[in-house]
Amino acid sequence: MILYNITINVTPDIEEDFISWMKNTHIPEVLETGMFVDHRFYRLLHESEDGSTNYSIQFFTETMEKMMEYEQRHAPALRSKTRERYSDKAMSFRSLLETV
């Protein structure tokens, strides 16, 4: 199993909209690609000096081939939508993990 983790730092002024948009729009669009079998959406429990909050969105896929297909065929357009909506108010980094 491959875990695709996106950690996003969200400014307070967009936080409520961000959560709603992730749950109702972005996560369903990612799942509609058919590349992932499950997901989780978490808020990191730590205090930030600037008042921002970090979220972790985790998608699970069965093979690295499906992950690569997602990266090539679907990710650019979906990432673009997020950047257009939130610009620098939602900064993200991604990591891939493999079950051992």
N, C-alpha and C positions, 0 to 999 in steps of 0.2 A: 504494500500500500504506500502511496506517495501522498504526502501532505504538502499542499501549497498554502503557505501562510503569508498574509498581507497584514502588516502592522501599519496603522495610520494614526498620525498625530493630528487631532482635530481641535481647532480654536473654539472657544466657548460660544461665540456668536452664531456658529452654524451647527452646533452639536445636535440640537433637537431635529433639525431638518436632515442632517446627515444620517442619524439613526433610522428615521422614517424612510428615507430614500434607499438606504442599504437594504432594509427589510422588504420594502414593497417594490423596488425597481431593480437595483443593481444585482443583488444576490439571485433573484429569480432569473435575470438575464444570463448570468454566468451558468446557472444550473441548466437553463434551456439549451446550452451548447451541447449537452449530452456527454461532456468529457468528465464530469464529476458525479460521484455516487452519494455524497453527503457533504454537509457543511456545518460549521459552528460559528457563532458570532459572540465575541467576548469584549468586555471592558476590562482593561488592565487596572489593577487595584494599587495605585501609587499616586502620590501627590506630585504635581508638576509646579515648578516655580512660576511659570507664566500662566497658569490656570488652564492650560490645554489638557485634553484627555486622550489617551491612547486606546485604540481598539484593535483587536485581532480578528480577522476574518479568515477562517480556515476551510479550505476545500480539499476533499479527499478523492483521489483517483486511483484506479487499479494498476495502471502501468505508466512508465515514463513516456511511452509513445503517445498516449492520450494527453499527457501534460504538454509535450512538445507540439502536438497538433493544436491544442488550445492556444499556446503561445504564438504560433504562426498564423492561425486562421481567425481567432476571436479576440485575443487580448488587446491588440492595438486599438480597435474601435471602442471596446469597453473602457479602457483606460482613458481614452480621449474624452469620453462622456463625463467621467469623473473630474478630469482636469478642467473641462469647460464649465462644469457646475460649481466647483469649489476653488479652483486656482491654487494659490499657495496656502489656503486655509485648511487643507487636508493633505499633509505630506506623508508619503508612504515609502516603505521598503518591503521587499519580498524575499522569502526564503523557501527552499525546498527541503523537505525532510523525508527520509525513508524508514519504514518500519524495519527493525532488526530483531 
